[in-house]
Amino acid sequence: MIKKNLLLLFSVLVTGIIILIIYLYKIPIEKKNVKVDEIEIEEKPSTSNIIQNVKYSSKDIRGNEYIITATEGEIDLNDSSTIFLKGVKAEIILKNLNKIFISSDFGKYNINNFDTIFNKNILINYLQNNIKGEYLDFSLQRNTMIISDDVVFSDDNNILETDVVEIDIKTKNTKFYMYDKDHKVSFKTIK
């Protein structure tokens, strides 16, 4: 009987130790799985808002047509109506059939009102005028083109250097001025 009791006690102990070993090894494996699952939940998939070869074409209520293209556009995450552009070219066909051609390195385009800000290496061809500058605020709402920073305005007969050129697109009235009142607009006749 003592042998039976010892054998029974030994069997219970061995079974208990086996269950304890399995239990102890099983918990760390489950914890590792939980940690891996948490890491996977925290990871977010990468998304992009960059568009290649952008082209917008629109017409306003006055009949002006606006076509803008860019090698790349990026939608502003804070304002989906604003797009940042690279390698920008624009053609504006006014109601009176005059055309304005603009190119620049960078731009910021508002798809709701068509207003565009052009930056760096701006070239504008409007009527018989060529304008170079570093910053252009173009607004069909205000009917204005305001060109600034190292502006060179030229036509067949003249070259004009100034800080700012402001053009009323509707009336074609043009203003040239300097930021500093002590400096003067430079004007040269070619012919």
C-alpha positions as CSV (number, residue, x, y, z in Angstrom):
1,M,0.0,0.0,0.0
2,I,2.9,2.3,0.7
3,K,4.2,1.6,-2.8
4,K,0.8,2.5,-4.3
5,N,0.6,5.7,-2.4
6,L,4.2,6.6,-3.3
7,L,3.5,5.8,-6.9
8,L,0.3,7.8,-6.9
9,L,2.1,10.7,-5.2
10,F,4.9,10.5,-7.7
11,S,2.4,10.5,-10.6
12,V,0.6,13.5,-9.3
13,L,3.8,15.4,-8.8
14,V,5.1,14.6,-12.2
15,T,1.8,15.5,-13.8
16,G,1.7,18.8,-11.7
17,I,5.3,19.6,-12.8
18,I,4.5,18.9,-16.5
19,I,1.4,21.1,-16.2
20,L,3.4,23.8,-14.5
21,I,6.1,23.7,-17.1
22,I,3.6,23.8,-20.0
23,Y,1.8,26.7,-18.2
24,L,5.0,28.7,-17.6
25,Y,6.2,28.3,-21.2
26,K,2.8,29.0,-22.7
27,I,2.4,32.4,-21.1
28,P,5.6,34.0,-22.4
29,I,4.7,32.8,-25.9
30,E,1.2,34.4,-25.6
31,K,2.7,37.6,-24.3
32,K,5.1,37.8,-27.3
33,N,2.1,37.4,-29.6
34,V,0.2,40.1,-27.8
35,K,3.2,42.5,-28.1
36,V,3.6,41.8,-31.8
37,D,-0.1,42.4,-32.3
38,E,0.1,45.7,-30.6
39,I,3.0,46.8,-32.8
40,E,1.1,45.8,-35.9
41,I,-1.9,47.9,-34.8
42,E,0.2,51.0,-34.2
43,E,1.7,50.9,-37.6
44,K,-0.1,53.1,-40.1
45,P,0.1,52.5,-43.9
46,S,1.9,55.2,-45.9
47,T,-0.2,57.3,-48.2
48,S,0.8,59.9,-50.7
49,N,-1.0,63.0,-51.9
50,I,1.4,63.7,-54.8
51,I,0.1,63.8,-58.3
52,Q,2.3,63.5,-61.4
53,N,1.6,65.5,-64.6
54,V,-1.1,67.7,-63.2
55,K,-3.5,69.6,-65.5
56,Y,-6.4,71.8,-64.5
57,S,-8.7,73.5,-67.0
58,S,-11.5,75.8,-66.0
59,K,-13.6,78.7,-67.1
60,D,-14.9,81.4,-64.8
61,I,-18.3,83.1,-64.9
62,R,-16.9,86.0,-67.0
63,G,-15.8,83.6,-69.7
64,N,-12.0,83.6,-69.0
65,E,-10.4,80.2,-69.5
66,Y,-7.6,79.0,-67.3
67,I,-5.3,76.1,-68.1
68,I,-2.5,75.2,-65.7
69,T,-0.1,72.2,-66.0
70,A,2.7,71.1,-63.7
71,T,5.1,68.2,-63.6
72,E,4.0,67.5,-60.0
73,G,1.3,68.6,-57.6
74,E,0.8,68.0,-53.9
75,I,-2.5,68.5,-52.3
76,D,-2.3,70.6,-49.1
77,L,-3.4,68.3,-46.2
78,N,-4.9,71.2,-44.3
79,D,-6.8,72.7,-47.2
80,S,-7.8,70.3,-50.0
81,S,-8.6,73.2,-52.4
82,T,-4.9,74.2,-52.4
83,I,-2.3,72.4,-54.5
84,F,1.4,73.0,-54.4
85,L,2.9,72.7,-57.9
86,K,6.4,72.1,-59.4
87,G,7.4,72.9,-63.0
88,V,4.4,75.1,-63.6
89,K,3.0,76.4,-67.0
90,A,-0.2,78.4,-67.3
91,E,-2.2,79.7,-70.2
92,I,-4.9,82.2,-69.5
93,I,-7.3,83.0,-72.3
94,L,-9.2,86.1,-71.4
95,K,-12.7,86.8,-72.6
96,N,-11.4,89.4,-75.0
97,L,-9.2,86.6,-76.5
98,N,-5.9,88.0,-75.2
99,K,-3.7,85.3,-73.9
100,I,-1.3,85.3,-71.0
101,F,1.5,82.6,-70.8
102,I,3.2,82.0,-67.5
103,S,5.9,79.6,-66.4
104,S,7.7,79.2,-63.1
105,D,9.5,76.6,-60.9
106,F,6.8,76.5,-58.2
107,G,3.2,77.5,-57.7
108,K,0.3,77.4,-55.3
109,Y,-3.1,76.9,-57.0
110,N,-6.5,77.4,-55.5
111,I,-9.0,75.1,-57.3
112,N,-12.0,77.0,-56.0
113,N,-11.2,80.6,-57.3
114,F,-8.3,79.8,-59.7
115,D,-6.0,82.2,-57.9
116,T,-2.4,81.2,-58.3
117,I,0.9,82.2,-56.7
118,F,3.9,81.5,-58.8
119,N,7.4,81.4,-57.4
120,K,11.0,81.3,-58.7
121,N,12.1,82.0,-62.3
122,I,8.8,83.4,-63.5
123,L,8.4,84.2,-67.2
124,I,5.3,86.0,-68.4
125,N,4.3,86.7,-72.0
126,Y,1.3,89.1,-72.2
127,L,0.4,91.0,-75.3
128,Q,3.8,92.2,-76.7
129,N,5.3,92.3,-73.2
130,N,7.7,89.9,-71.5
131,I,8.1,90.0,-67.8
132,K,10.6,88.2,-65.6
133,G,10.5,88.0,-61.8
134,E,10.6,85.8,-58.8
135,Y,7.0,86.2,-57.4
136,L,3.6,86.5,-59.1
137,D,0.2,86.8,-57.4
138,F,-2.3,86.1,-60.2
139,S,-6.0,86.6,-59.3
140,L,-8.9,86.4,-61.7
141,Q,-11.2,87.4,-58.8
142,R,-9.3,90.7,-58.4
143,N,-8.4,90.9,-62.1
144,T,-4.8,91.5,-61.2
145,M,-1.3,90.2,-61.8
146,I,1.2,91.5,-59.2
147,I,4.8,90.6,-60.1
148,S,7.6,91.4,-57.7
149,D,11.2,90.7,-56.8
150,D,13.8,91.5,-59.4
151,V,11.3,92.4,-62.1
152,V,12.4,93.0,-65.6
153,F,9.6,94.3,-67.9
154,S,10.4,94.5,-71.6
155,D,8.7,95.0,-75.0
156,D,10.1,95.6,-78.5
157,N,11.4,99.1,-77.6
158,N,12.0,99.3,-73.9
159,I,13.5,97.5,-70.8
160,L,12.2,98.5,-67.4
161,E,13.6,97.2,-64.1
162,T,11.5,97.7,-60.9
163,D,10.5,96.0,-57.7
164,V,6.8,95.6,-58.5
165,V,4.6,95.5,-61.6
166,E,0.9,95.6,-61.1
167,I,-1.4,94.9,-64.1
168,D,-5.1,95.2,-64.2
169,I,-6.1,92.3,-66.5
170,K,-9.4,93.8,-67.4
171,T,-8.4,97.4,-68.2
172,K,-4.7,96.6,-69.0
173,N,-3.6,99.5,-66.7
174,T,-0.1,98.9,-65.5
175,K,1.7,100.4,-62.5
176,F,5.5,100.2,-61.8
177,Y,6.9,101.1,-58.4
178,M,9.7,100.5,-56.0
179,Y,9.4,99.4,-52.4
180,D,11.9,102.0,-51.3
181,K,10.7,105.5,-52.2
182,D,14.4,106.6,-52.5
183,H,15.0,104.2,-55.4
184,K,13.7,104.8,-58.8
185,V,12.5,102.6,-61.6
186,S,15.1,102.0,-64.2
187,F,14.0,102.6,-67.8
188,K,16.0,102.1,-71.0
189,T,15.0,102.5,-74.6
190,I,16.4,99.8,-76.9
191,K,16.0,101.5,-80.3
